[in-house]
């Protein structure tokens, strides 16, 4: 029944305090379905823009919800409607957001879902994303990128990366900074350029192809900044810069976009880490000597087995693969 009654006007009336008890019941049933979440926030955003005397504060609303939920649970024996709206106009908006959080425990009502749209890739998957400013991002396998749902172009263009991605950032007429937040309080700030960022666990790597980068790392509330030039690679570990080198061909470092893997005197141990991150296979070695063997060259592989076969043949070694676990031996 609610599908025929609940629409944008129904919610607008509710936020103005004009809805009937039956309408509020229908709204509750409608909100319990996860597929309606995106549409709800579109209507909420539109309503807020039409009522500019009230400023949107999702975080404050969320915090108010946590307090309100505790109070509601303590008074669960009282039969009071959770749809009661205070007379104060501001608190009507806060209540509207709190209602949604109270009515559902689904993941889509978490703070991350409310504020960010998240793109992810599975093992072996590479994905291209076009951002609202027309910047392009290529996500490597096993990677996630969070983009703000609101205010992306207001003041800064901030995104959040876990994994590995290549960014082709466009320069805006307003010179809006583009900032990528990685792990370990690492930030990459640009205006318009092409670069690669790897950030997993305690390890980060920045490769600059074109333009310039301001890289900052915060450690013990102290922020250190450094500038990169094209062709430079910076490696950081646990909030500290550990290496800065110049390379001849930075494009090779993002060859994974074409299922190519370039190694330059790379140890099997490091290759094993890459195989786990990209394909999801856990790699181990019979001895430490095997793990320290190195190879150089370019390999094209669409699967872990293709790459492992090529490596084993090159080094004249044996390996076995059982349940996504790989074991190298002489």
VOBA-1610 file (N, C-alpha, C; in pm, whole numbers, padded with zeros to 5 digits, always signed):
BEGIN
Unk+00082-00121+00000Unk+00000+00000+00000Unk+00085+00125+00000Unk+00195+00128+00079Unk+00277+00248+00093Unk+00337+00291-00040Unk+00359+00195-00133Unk+00423+00229-00259Unk+00340+00328-00339Unk+00207+00327-00319Unk+00121+00417-00393Unk+00107+00552-00324Unk+00147+00561-00197Unk+00125+00681-00118Unk+00254+00757-00091Unk+00363+00685-00063Unk+00488+00749-00023Unk+00560+00804-00146Unk+00581+00935-00145Unk+00654+01002-00252Unk+00728+01121-00193Unk+00783+01203-00276Unk+00861+01317-00227Unk+00776+01410-00143Unk+00654+01437-00186Unk+00567+01528-00112Unk+00536+01472+00027Unk+00523+01339+00037Unk+00497+01277+00167Unk+00606+01311+00266Unk+00733+01302+00221Unk+00845+01332+00309Unk+00853+01481+00339Unk+00829+01565+00240Unk+00833+01709+00262Unk+00731+01747+00369Unk+00610+01690+00361Unk+00508+01717+00462Unk+00553+01671+00600Unk+00620+01554+00604Unk+00668+01502+00733Unk+00771+01594+00795Unk+00863+01644+00712Unk+00969+01732+00764Unk+00915+01868+00804Unk+00800+01908+00746Unk+00735+02031+00789Unk+00640+02008+00906Unk+00625+01882+00946Unk+00536+01851+01058Unk+00390+01847+01019Unk+00359+01819+00892Unk+00222+01823+00843Unk+00165+01685+00813Unk+00240+01579+00839Unk+00193+01445+00802Unk+00096+01389+00906Unk+00015+01294+00861Unk-00082+01229+00949Unk-00020+01105+01011Unk-00078+01049+01116Unk-00027+00925+01175Unk-00016+00811+01073Unk-00115+00800+00983Unk-00111+00695+00883Unk+00008+00716+00787Unk+00028+00841+00746Unk+00142+00870+00657Unk+00274+00835+00724Unk+00285+00866+00852Unk+00409+00834+00924Unk+00432+00684+00932Unk+00324+00607+00948Unk+00337+00461+00950Unk+00383+00410+00814Unk+00327+00466+00705Unk+00365+00424+00571Unk+00510+00461+00542Unk+00553+00578+00591Unk+00693+00617+00575Unk+00785+00517+00643Unk+00746+00473+00763Unk+00828+00377+00837Unk+00845+00248+00756Unk+00736+00197+00699Unk+00743+00074+00620Unk+00830+00095+00496Unk+00817+00210+00435Unk+00895+00241+00313Unk+01044+00248+00344Unk+01081+00307+00457Unk+01222+00323+00494Unk+01289+00191+00531Unk+01211+00090+00565Unk+01270-00036+00605Unk+01330-00111+00488Unk+01302-00069+00365Unk+01357-00134+00247Unk+01484-00063+00203Unk+01595-00136+00197Unk+01726-00077+00170Unk+01732-00008+00034Unk+01656-00057-00062Unk+01663-00001-00197Unk+01614+00143-00203Unk+01542+00190-00099Unk+01489+00325-00099Unk+01586+00428-00041Unk+01701+00383+00012Unk+01792+00474+00083Unk+01842+00587-00006Unk+01888+00553-00128Unk+01946+00654-00216Unk+01843+00762-00250Unk+01720+00720-00280Unk+01614+00814-00315Unk+01581+00904-00195Unk+01582+00845-00076Unk+01554+00924+00044Unk+01652+01038+00059Unk+01781+01011+00041Unk+01881+01116+00060Unk+01876+01220-00052Unk+01833+01181-00170Unk+01813+01280-00276Unk+01703+01377-00236Unk+01593+01325-00184Unk+01482+01411-00142Unk+01524+01498-00024Unk+01598+01441+00071Unk+01645+01518+00186Unk+01735+01632+00142Unk+01826+01604+00048Unk+01917+01708+00000Unk+01839+01819-00071Unk+01739+01781-00150Unk+01656+01881-00220Unk+01578+01965-00121Unk+01522+01903-00018Unk+01446+01976+00083Unk+01534+02075+00157Unk+01657+02034+00189Unk+01750+02122+00261Unk+01786+02244+00178Unk+01806+02224+00046Unk+01840+02336-00040Unk+01724+02433-00057Unk+01601+02386-00042Unk+01485+02474-00050Unk+01459+02545+00081Unk+01525+02502+00188Unk+01506+02561+00320Unk+01643+02599+00376Unk+01703+02702+00317Unk+01842+02735+00347Unk+01863+02793+00485Unk+01753+02829+00556Unk+01771+02879+00691Unk+01816+02769+00784Unk+01811+02644+00738Unk+01858+02531+00817Unk+01980+02475+00750Unk+02092+02467+00821Unk+02215+02413+00764Unk+02222+02265+00788Unk+02269+02191+00687Unk+02280+02045+00696Unk+02401+02008+00779Unk+02383+01918+00873Unk+02494+01871+00956Unk+02473+01724+00982Unk+02517+01640+00889Unk+02494+01496+00899Unk+02562+01439+01022Unk+02686+01482+01050Unk+02759+01427+01164Unk+02686+01456+01294Unk+02638+01583+01307Unk+02567+01618+01430Unk+02439+01537+01442Unk+02370+01519+01330Unk+02248+01440+01331Unk+02277+01297+01374Unk+02386+01242+01323Unk+02424+01105+01356Unk+02456+01093+01505Unk+02529+01192+01560Unk+02563+01190+01701Unk+02438+01204+01787Unk+02345+01292+01744Unk+02218+01304+01814Unk+02141+01173+01813Unk+02152+01100+01700Unk+02085+00971+01691Unk+02137+00875+01796Unk+02270+00869+01816Unk+02328+00778+01914Unk+02274+00807+02054Unk+02262+00937+02086Unk+02208+00975+02217Unk+02061+00939+02227Unk+01987+00970+02118Unk+01843+00945+02118Unk+01812+00797+02125Unk+01892+00714+02055Unk+01866+00570+02055Unk+01877+00513+02195Unk+01977+00559+02271Unk+01993+00512+02408Unk+01872+00550+02492Unk+01825+00673+02472Unk+01709+00719+02548Unk+01584+00641+02511Unk+01569+00611+02381Unk+01453+00535+02336Unk+01452+00395+02394Unk+01572+00331+02398Unk+01580+00195+02453Unk+01546+00195+02601Unk+01588+00301+02676Unk+01559+00307+02818Unk+01410+00327+02845Unk+01341+00385+02746Unk+01198+00412+02764Unk+01114+00326+02671Unk+01165+00207+02639Unk+01098+00122+02541Unk+00959+00078+02586Unk+00933+00082+02719Unk+00802+00040+02766Unk+00697+00147+02742Unk+00741+00270+02713Unk+00646+00377+02688Unk+00606+00376+02541Unk+00480+00390+02512Unk+00431+00383+02376Unk+00422+00523+02318Unk+00540+00582+02293Unk+00545+00714+02233Unk+00588+00700+02088Unk+00529+00779+02002Unk+00564+00771+01860Unk+00702+00828+01836Unk+00787+00753+01765Unk+00922+00803+01733Unk+00917+00906+01622Unk+00799+00932+01571Unk+00785+01030+01464Unk+00741+01166+01516Unk+00744+01187+01645Unk+00708+01318+01700Unk+00814+01420+01659Unk+00771+01533+01606Unk+00863+01638+01563Unk+00851+01757+01658Unk+00962+01808+01713Unk+00957+01929+01795Unk+00908+02046+01712Unk+00858+02149+01779Unk+00810+02266+01707Unk+00922+02343+01642Unk+01041+02341+01703Unk+01154+02414+01647Unk+01189+02360+01509Unk+01203+02450+01411Unk+01224+02407+01272Unk+01354+02329+01255Unk+01462+02372+01321Unk+01591+02303+01306Unk+01581+02159+01354Unk+01515+02139+01466Unk+01509+02005+01520Unk+01420+01913+01438Unk+01334+01970+01353Unk+01259+01885+01261Unk+01352+01817+01163Unk+01451+01890+01116Unk+01546+01830+01023Unk+01630+01724+01093Unk+01677+01754+01213Unk+01755+01657+01290Unk+01673+01532+01315Unk+01546+01552+01351Unk+01460+01437+01378Unk+01439+01353+01255Unk+01430+01419+01138Unk+01410+01343+01014Unk+01525+01249+00988Unk+01646+01295+01015Unk+01763+01209+00995Unk+01770+01100+01101Unk+01735+01137+01226Unk+01737+01039+01335Unk+01637+00927+01310Unk+01522+00961+01253Unk+01419+00861+01227Unk+01474+00748+01142Unk+01547+00785+01035Unk+01598+00684+00944Unk+01696+00593+01016Unk+01784+00652+01097Unk+01883+00571+01167Unk+01818+00476+01267Unk+01714+00522+01336Unk+01647+00438+01435Unk+01572+00324+01368Unk+01515+00351+01252Unk+01427+00253+01189Unk+01501+00140+01120Unk+01630+00151+01100Unk+01701+00046+01028Unk+01840+00025+01084Unk+01883-00098+01088Unk+02018-00131+01133Unk+02105-00173+01016Unk+02060-00149+00896Unk+02133-00190+00777Unk+02258-00105+00761Unk+02355-00160+00687Unk+02482-00092+00665Unk+02466+00039+00593Unk+02362+00051+00508Unk+02351+00172+00428Unk+02325+00296+00513Unk+02287+00279+00638Unk+02266+00394+00725Unk+02388+00426+00810Unk+02500+00359+00788Unk+02622+00392+00858Unk+02673+00528+00811Unk+02762+00587+00888Unk+02812+00720+00853Unk+02882+00721+00719Unk+02958+00615+00689Unk+03028+00610+00560Unk+02931+00611+00444Unk+02820+00536+00457Unk+02725+00532+00346Unk+02658+00667+00328Unk+02626+00731+00438Unk+02559+00860+00430Unk+02647+00963+00360Unk+02774+00965+00394Unk+02862+01072+00346Unk+02936+01038+00218Unk+02960+00909+00192Unk+03049+00874+00082Unk+02987+00770-00012Unk+03026+00781-00137Unk+03000+00675-00234Unk+03131+00599-00251Unk+03127+00468-00239Unk+03248+00387-00239Unk+03254+00297-00363Unk+03367+00303-00433Unk+03392+00215-00547Unk+03495+00111-00504Unk+03471-00015-00537Unk+03562-00122-00499Unk+03591-00211-00619Unk+03705-00279-00612Unk+03739-00379-00712Unk+03769-00511-00641Unk+03737-00619-00707Unk+03767-00752-00655Unk+03907-00792-00698Unk+03953-00909-00655Unk+04081-00962-00703Unk+04074-00978-00855Unk+04183-00945-00922Unk+04198-00957-01068Unk+04118-00852-01145Unk+04045-00765-01075Unk+03961-00667-01144Unk+04028-00530-01147Unk+04023-00465-01263Unk+04069-00328-01281Unk+03951-00246-01329Unk+03929-00130-01268Unk+03811-00051-01300Unk+03848+00095-01321Unk+03783+00157-01420Unk+03801+00300-01446Unk+03683+00377-01389Unk+03712+00484-01313Unk+03610+00569-01255Unk+03628+00711-01307Unk+03518+00774-01347Unk+03520+00914-01387Unk+03453+00995-01275Unk+03527+01087-01214Unk+03477+01165-01102Unk+03389+01281-01151Unk+03315+01346-01059Unk+03227+01456-01099Unk+03299+01571-01168Unk+03431+01588-01146Unk+03506+01696-01211Unk+03569+01650-01342Unk+03534+01527-01386Unk+03588+01464-01507Unk+03731+01413-01492Unk+03785+01414-01372Unk+03912+01345-01347Unk+03889+01195-01360Unk+03993+01122-01400Unk+03981+00978-01419Unk+04067+00904-01317Unk+04015+00792-01270Unk+04088+00710-01173Unk+04081+00565-01220Unk+04197+00500-01226Unk+04204+00357-01258Unk+04235+00283-01129Unk+04141+00201-01085Unk+04159+00125-00962Unk+04221-00010-00993Unk+04329-00042-00923Unk+04388-00175-00935Unk+04302-00274-00858Unk+04334-00401-00867Unk+04258-00504-00798Unk+04260-00484-00648Unk+04155-00530-00580Unk+04150-00529-00434Unk+04170-00387-00380Unk+04094-00293-00433Unk+04111-00151-00399Unk+03976-00088-00373Unk+03973+00014-00286Unk+03850+00089-00263Unk+03879+00239-00267Unk+03785+00313-00322Unk+03796+00459-00331Unk+03666+00521-00282Unk+03676+00611-00182Unk+03559+00679-00128Unk+03553+00822-00181Unk+03433+00862-00226Unk+03412+00996-00280Unk+03296+01060-00205Unk+03309+01183-00156Unk+03198+01247-00085Unk+03074+01259-00172Unk+02959+01232-00114Unk+02833+01247-00187Unk+02796+01394-00202Unk+02838+01476-00107Unk+02803+01617-00108Unk+02931+01702-00095Unk+02936+01814-00166Unk+03043+01911-00149Unk+03177+01873-00207Unk+03179+01783-00306Unk+03307+01740-00363Unk+03386+01856-00423Unk+03318+01951-00485Unk+03386+02063-00551Unk+03387+02190-00466Unk+03343+02182-00342Unk+03335+02300-00257Unk+03461+02312-00172Unk+03552+02396-00216Unk+03677+02419-00142Unk+03787+02325-00183Unk+03764+02195-00174Unk+03862+02094-00215Unk+03790+01979-00285Unk+03868+01899-00354Unk+03819+01774-00413Unk+03891+01662-00340Unk+03831+01611-00235Unk+03897+01511-00150Unk+03840+01372-00175Unk+03929+01274-00187Unk+03890+01134-00200Unk+03977+01052-00105Unk+03936+00927-00080Unk+04005+00842+00017Unk+04034+00707-00047Unk+04161+00669-00045Unk+04204+00548-00116Unk+04262+00445-00021Unk+04224+00319-00043Unk+04290+00204+00019Unk+04318+00105-00092Unk+04445+00086-00123Unk+04482-00002-00232Unk+04578+00069-00326Unk+04550+00060-00456Unk+04639+00120-00555Unk+04556+00176-00669Unk+04591+00296-00714Unk+04516+00360-00821Unk+04603+00461-00894Unk+04572+00479-01022Unk+04636+00584-01101Unk+04535+00696-01121Unk+04577+00820-01096Unk+04490+00936-01105Unk+04531+01025-01221Unk+04434+01066-01301Unk+04452+01165-01405Unk+04362+01283-01369Unk+04419+01378-01297Unk+04341+01487-01236Unk+04336+01607-01329Unk+04215+01658-01353Unk+04200+01776-01437Unk+04217+01902-01352Unk+04265+02007-01414Unk+04283+02136-01349Unk+04156+02218-01367Unk+04098+02270-01260Unk+03974+02346-01268Unk+04003+02494-01283Unk+03905+02567-01337Unk+03920+02711-01354Unk+03934+02782-01220Unk+03874+02724-01116Unk+03881+02783-00982Unk+04005+02738-00905Unk+04093+02658-00970Unk+04215+02607-00906Unk+04183+02528-00778Unk+04077+02448-00785Unk+04036+02369-00668Unk+04135+02256-00642Unk+04195+02252-00524Unk+04292+02145-00494Unk+04227+02007-00495Unk+04300+01909-00543Unk+04257+01769-00542Unk+04344+01698-00439Unk+04281+01636-00340Unk+04355+01573-00230Unk+04315+01426-00219Unk+04415+01339-00218Unk+04393+01196-00197Unk+04444+01161-00058Unk+04358+01106+00025Unk+04395+01063+00159Unk+04428+00914+00155Unk+04548+00879+00199Unk+04588+00739+00206Unk+04598+00692+00350Unk+04666+00581+00371Unk+04687+00531+00507Unk+04798+00608+00577Unk+04806+00591+00709Unk+04915+00649+00790Unk+04924+00800+00776Unk+04808+00868+00774Unk+04805+01015+00770Unk+04880+01072+00651Unk+04878+01001+00539Unk+04944+01048+00418Unk+04842+01116+00327Unk+04879+01233+00274Unk+04793+01307+00183Unk+04873+01349+00059Unk+04810+01336-00056Unk+04868+01382-00182Unk+04781+01496-00233Unk+04842+01612-00253Unk+04767+01731-00296Unk+04818+01778-00431Unk+04726+01795-00527Unk+04762+01839-00661Unk+04656+01937-00711Unk+04685+02002-00820Unk+04586+02084-00890Unk+04541+02015-01017Unk+04635+01962-01091Unk+04605+01887-01211Unk+04729+01813-01255Unk+04723+01680-01256Unk+04843+01604-01286Unk+04809+01456-01302Unk+04911+01376-01328Unk+04895+01232-01344Unk+04992+01163-01249Unk+04939+01079-01161Unk+05025+01012-01065Unk+04963+00880-01021Unk+05047+00798-00958Unk+05006+00668-00906Unk+05023+00670-00755Unk+04925+00618-00683Unk+04935+00607-00538Unk+04906+00465-00496Unk+04997+00408-00418Unk+04981+00276-00358Unk+04977+00299-00207Unk+04874+00249-00141Unk+04865+00266+00004Unk+04792+00147+00064Unk+04869+00055+00120Unk+04815-00065+00184Unk+04888-00086+00316Unk+04813-00103+00423Unk+04876-00127+00553Unk+04965-00011+00592Unk+05089-00042+00630Unk+05185+00061+00669Unk+05266+00114+00552Unk+05246+00060+00434Unk+05331+00094+00320Unk+05257+00183+00220Unk+05327+00285+00172Unk+05272+00375+00072Unk+05378+00405-00032Unk+05332+00431-00155Unk+05423+00465-00264Unk+05353+00564-00355Unk+05425+00670-00392Unk+05371+00771-00483Unk+05463+00780-00604Unk+05405+00772-00722Unk+05481+00780-00847Unk+05425+00896-00928Unk+05508+00995-00959Unk+05461+01112-01032Unk+05499+01102-01180Unk+05397+01106-01266Unk+05419+01100-01410Unk+05431+01239-01471Unk+05338+01327-01432Unk+05334+01462-01490Unk+05298+01562-01382Unk+05334+01690-01406Unk+05296+01797-01315Unk+05376+01796-01187Unk+05313+01834-01076Unk+05382+01838-00947Unk+05286+01792-00838Unk+05344+01746-00728Unk+05268+01691-00615Unk+05322+01751-00486Unk+05230+01787-00397Unk+05267+01818-00259Unk+05223+01701-00173Unk+05318+01635-00112Unk+05289+01519-00029Unk+05313+01554+00117Unk+05218+01521+00201Unk+05232+01550+00344Unk+05207+01425+00426Unk+05283+01411+00534Unk+05268+01300+00628Unk+05263+01358+00768Unk+05163+01317+00846Unk+05149+01364+00983Unk+05194+01255+01080Unk+05286+01291+01168Unk+05338+01198+01267Unk+05346+01269+01401Unk+05276+01216+01502Unk+05272+01279+01634Unk+05229+01424+01625Unk+05124+01449+01547Unk+05065+01582+01530Unk+05159+01682+01461Unk+05266+01632+01403Unk+05357+01718+01328Unk+05350+01681+01181Unk+05321+01779+01097Unk+05305+01754+00954Unk+05431+01794+00878Unk+05482+01699+00800Unk+05597+01727+00714Unk+05552+01722+00569Unk+05598+01819+00488Unk+05558+01827+00348Unk+05680+01818+00258Unk+05657+01763+00139Unk+05764+01755+00040Unk+05701+01762-00098Unk+05777+01811-00195Unk+05730+01823-00333Unk+05798+01717-00418Unk+05722+01660-00512Unk+05776+01562-00605Unk+05782+01623-00744Unk+05881+01578-00820Unk+05896+01618-00959Unk+05864+01499-01049Unk+05828+01525-01175Unk+05798+01413-01266Unk+05912+01313-01274Unk+05877+01185-01266Unk+05977+01079-01271Unk+06025+01035-01136Unk+05979+01101-01029Unk+06022+01063-00895Unk+05924+00966-00831Unk+05982+00878-00750Unk+05903+00780-00674Unk+05937+00797-00527Unk+05836+00811-00446Unk+05856+00826-00302Unk+05790+00710-00229Unk+05864+00648-00139Unk+05815+00534-00062Unk+05812+00572+00086Unk+05697+00548+00150Unk+05682+00580+00291Unk+05642+00456+00368Unk+05679+00453+00494Unk+05650+00339+00580Unk+05624+00390+00721Unk+05504+00362+00774Unk+05469+00399+00911Unk+05495+00548+00938Unk+05434+00634+00858Unk+05439+00779+00876Unk+05574+00842+00846Unk+05665+00767+00783Unk+05797+00824+00754Unk+05836+00795+00610Unk+05903+00891+00549Unk+05957+00871+00415Unk+06085+00790+00426Unk+06091+00678+00356Unk+06207+00590+00369Unk+06293+00587+00242Unk+06235+00629+00130Unk+06313+00625+00006Unk+06254+00722-00096Unk+06344+00783-00173Unk+06303+00873-00280Unk+06399+00852-00396Unk+06345+00806-00510Unk+06431+00770-00621Unk+06377+00830-00751Unk+06461+00833-00851Unk+06425+00879-00985Unk+06421+00757-01077Unk+06314+00745-01157Unk+06302+00633-01249Unk+06287+00687-01391Unk+06329+00605-01488Unk+06326+00649-01628Unk+06187+00639-01689Unk+06112+00535-01653Unk+05982+00514-01714Unk+05878+00486-01607Unk+05807+00590-01564Unk+05708+00573-01458Unk+05584+00499-01508Unk+05559+00499-01638Unk+05441+00433-01692Unk+05442+00282-01663Unk+05562+00224-01655Unk+05571+00080-01627Unk+05511+00045-01491Unk+05510+00141-01400Unk+05463+00112-01265Unk+05311+00101-01256Unk+05243+00137-01363Unk+05099+00118-01367Unk+05060+00027-01484Unk+05152-00061-01523Unk+05125-00153-01634Unk+05018-00255-01600Unk+04983-00265-01470Unk+04878-00359-01430Unk+04744-00326-01497Unk+04730-00203-01549Unk+04606-00167-01619Unk+04584-00256-01741Unk+04695-00308-01796Unk+04688-00392-01915Unk+04726-00536-01886Unk+04710-00576-01759Unk+04746-00712-01716Unk+04893-00743-01740Unk+04976-00641-01729Unk+05121-00658-01742Unk+05188-00633-01607Unk+05294-00709-01582Unk+05365-00698-01455Unk+05514-00685-01484Unk+05571-00572-01443Unk+05711-00543-01470Unk+05793-00560-01344Unk+05900-00639-01353Unk+05989-00662-01241Unk+06131-00620-01277Unk+06196-00555-01184Unk+06333-00511-01202Unk+06416-00557-01083Unk+06478-00674-01100Unk+06555-00733-00991Unk+06469-00745-00864Unk+06346-00791-00885Unk+06248-00800-00777Unk+06252-00937-00712Unk+06252-00940-00579Unk+06259-01068-00508Unk+06127-01142-00516Unk+06135-01275-00504Unk+06013-01356-00502Unk+05925-01321-00382Unk+05986-01278-00275Unk+05909-01239-00157Unk+05819-01121-00190Unk+05874-01020-00257Unk+05794-00903-00295Unk+05690-00940-00401Unk+05728-01029-00492Unk+05632-01073-00594Unk+05517-01149-00527Unk+05550-01226-00423Unk+05446-01298-00350Unk+05345-01204-00287Unk+05393-01091-00234Unk+05302-00991-00177Unk+05210-00936-00286Unk+05269-00905-00403Unk+05190-00853-00514Unk+05086-00955-00560Unk+05124-01082-00567Unk+05031-01187-00609Unk+04914-01195-00511Unk+04943-01182-00383Unk+04836-01187-00283Unk+04743-01067-00296Unk+04799-00948-00315Unk+04719-00827-00325Unk+04635-00824-00453Unk+04692-00871-00563Unk+04625-00860-00691Unk+04533-00979-00720Unk+04578-01100-00684Unk+04502-01220-00721Unk+04436-01289-00601Unk+04478-01255-00479Unk+04420-01318-00362Unk+04480-01452-00326Unk+04601-01483-00379Unk+04670-01609-00348Unk+04777-01583-00241Unk+04777-01665-00138Unk+04879-01655-00033Unk+05002-01736-00076Unk+05118-01669-00082Unk+05240-01732-00133Unk+05339-01755-00019Unk+05395-01876-00013Unk+05498-01909+00085Unk+05612-01983+00016Unk+05726-01996+00086Unk+05847-02051+00026Unk+05909-02155+00118Unk+05970-02254+00054Unk+06032-02363+00131Unk+06147-02313+00216Unk+06226-02221+00162Unk+06339-02165+00236Unk+06345-02015+00212Unk+06419-01946+00298Unk+06437-01802+00280Unk+06522-01771+00157Unk+06612-01861+00121Unk+06693-01842+00001Unk+06604-01834-00123Unk+06501-01918-00128Unk+06408-01913-00241Unk+06335-01779-00244Unk+06292-01732-00126Unk+06218-01606-00118Unk+06302-01488-00165Unk+06434-01497-00151Unk+06522-01386-00187Unk+06569-01391-00333Unk+06534-01496-00406Unk+06570-01501-00548Unk+06502-01386-00621Unk+06569-01332-00723Unk+06514-01216-00794Unk+06495-01245-00943Unk+06404-01170-01002Unk+06384-01180-01147Unk+06362-01040-01204Unk+06386-01027-01333Unk+06360-00902-01406Unk+06289-00936-01536Unk+06204-00846-01579Unk+06134-00869-01705Unk+05989-00826-01698Unk+05922-00833-01811Unk+05781-00796-01821Unk+05699-00920-01854Unk+05591-00940-01779Unk+05506-01059-01795Unk+05361-01016-01814Unk+05295-01079-01907Unk+05152-01055-01928Unk+05075-01175-01875Unk+04982-01149-01785Unk+04908-01258-01723Unk+04770-01209-01678Unk+04667-01286-01712Unk+04532-01253-01668Unk+04491-01333-01546Unk+04575-01426-01505Unk+04546-01505-01386Unk+04674-01530-01309Unk+04658-01567-01182Unk+04774-01596-01099Unk+04854-01714-01155Unk+04786-01815-01205Unk+04853-01934-01256Unk+04944-01901-01375Unk+04895-01815-01463Unk+04978-01774-01577Unk+05107-01710-01530Unk+05097-01620-01434Unk+05216-01551-01383Unk+05307-01646-01308Unk+05250-01732-01224Unk+05330-01826-01146Unk+05401-01927-01236Unk+05333-01972-01340Unk+05397-02063-01436Unk+05520-01999-01499Unk+05506-01873-01541Unk+05617-01803-01605Unk+05735-01786-01510Unk+05707-01752-01386Unk+05813-01733-01287Unk+05884-01866-01257Unk+05804-01972-01238Unk+05862-02103-01207Unk+05951-02153-01320Unk+05908-02133-01444Unk+05990-02176-01558Unk+06118-02095-01569Unk+06107-01966-01546Unk+06225-01879-01556Unk+06331-01916-01453Unk+06289-01951-01332Unk+06383-01983-01224Unk+06406-02133-01210Unk+06343-02212-01297Unk+06356-02358-01290Unk+06322-02408-01150Unk+06203-02370-01104Unk+06158-02407-00971Unk+06024-02479-00980Unk+05982-02535-00867Unk+05853-02603-00857Unk+05760-02523-00767Unk+05633-02534-00794Unk+05534-02475-00702Unk+05406-02557-00711Unk+05331-02552-00604Unk+05200-02617-00604Unk+05098-02519-00548Unk+04977-02532-00596Unk+04870-02439-00558Unk+04750-02520-00507Unk+04714-02496-00383Unk+04601-02566-00322Unk+04515-02464-00247Unk+04389-02455-00286Unk+04295-02365-00217Unk+04350-02223-00204Unk+04394-02168-00315Unk+04445-02030-00319Unk+04569-02009-00232Unk+04640-02117-00204Unk+04768-02109-00133Unk+04875-02165-00223Unk+04983-02089-00240Unk+05092-02126-00331Unk+05218-02154-00250Unk+05286-02263-00285Unk+05406-02303-00211Unk+05519-02327-00312Unk+05625-02247-00304Unk+05743-02260-00392Unk+05848-02348-00327Unk+05908-02435-00407Unk+06018-02521-00358Unk+06117-02545-00471Unk+06235-02596-00436Unk+06338-02627-00534Unk+06294-02746-00621
//
